[in-house]
Amino acid sequence: MITIIDYEAGNLKSVELALRHLAVPCRITQDHREIKESDRIIFPGVGAAGKAMTDLHNLGLDQTLKEAFVAGKPILGICLGAQIVLDRSEENDTVCLGLIKGSVKLFPTPLFSKEKERLKIPHMG
């Protein structure tokens, strides 16, 4: 069973629909027991690192994810979930989960190409 973590910051339904389309058993949950019992974890996310870490902490899911990682459970971070598995993020100067060494850096503003053309910062919303 794949567990999709619900920490109130994700596009959960899209992930669930993709897995169901592939006939992969999955569930969306905040339940610590279900997360610990899962075979794999998908950790999606949309939003800002600071709020996501606050929500994870308030739900106690930060510790549950750390325990799952230490136990060797495969964890796939998507979008924000891929960022906050690192040590920290410059976004909101946030201490993150620290599952993987590294930090998320902000794009310099303004951002220029090698040809000195001003570039748009990618945005999916």
N, C-alpha and C positions, 0 to 999 in steps of 0.2 A: 504494500500500500504506500502510495506517495501522499505526503501531507503538504498542503499548501498553507503557509503560515498567514493567518489573518491578524495583522497588527494595525488595522485601520489605515493602511497606506498603500494599498495595492490594487492593481487591476486583476483581481482574483478570478473573476468569472471567465475572462479570456483564457487564462492559464488552465482553468478547469475544463472549459470547452475543448481546448486543444488536446488535452490528455484524454478526455472522453471520446473524441473523434478517433484517436489512436487506440481506443479500447484499453486504456491503462487505468486501473482502479486508483481513485484519488479521493481526497476529502479536503475541505477547507475548514480550518479549526484554529482556535486559540487554546484548546485544551492541552495542558502539559502532558498528561498521560498518553493521549493519542499521538502527540509529537514524539514522545519517547518510544512508543511502540511502532512507529512507522519505519519502513525500509529506507526511504529517502525523503528529503525535504526540499521543497521549492520555496524560495524566499523572494517573492516579487516586491515591487515597491514603486510608488510614484510620490513625489513631493520633496521636502527638504530634510536633510540629514538630522538637524537638531530636533525637529518635531518627531521624526521617526524614532530616534533613540529615546526620546522622552516617552513615547507611547510604548515602545518595547519594554522599557524599564517599568513603567506603571503596570503593565500586564504581566510582568515577571518573565517575559519571553526572551529577554536578553540572556538570562542565566540558563534557561532551557536550551537555547541555541548553542551556547558555549559548551554545555554538557554533551549535547548531541555531537558536536564537532570533536571534542576530546574522545568520545566513544568511537569515533571513526565513521559516523553516519554521513553518507554523501549529502552535500548541501549545494543547491544551485541557486545563486543569487541572480536576480534579473533587475536591471535598471538600478533603482535606489538600493535594492537588496544586494547587488554586486558591489556597491560603493561602501555600504556600512559594515561589510565583513572585514574591512581594513581597520587599522589602528585609529585613524582619525580622518576628519574631513575639514578642509578650509571653509566649507559652507557652514555657516553658523559657528565656526571654530569648535567643532564637535568631536568629543571622544567617542569612538565607535566600538564595535564588538571586539576587534583585535584578533579575529580568527586567522587573518593573513597579515603579515607585516607589510606596511605601506600606508600611504596617505593619498587622499583625493585632493588634487590641486585645482584651484579656480583658473579659468581661462584668463589671460591678461586682457584688460579692457583699455582701450580698444584693441581688437585682435587684427593683425595684418598678415597677409600672405608674403612669401618671399619676394613677390613683385611689388610689395608695398600697397596692395589693394586692401581696403578695409573689408573684413569678413564678418558675416553674421555668426553669432554663437548658436550652435545647433539647439533647437528647442522642439520637442515633440508635441507639446500641448496646443 
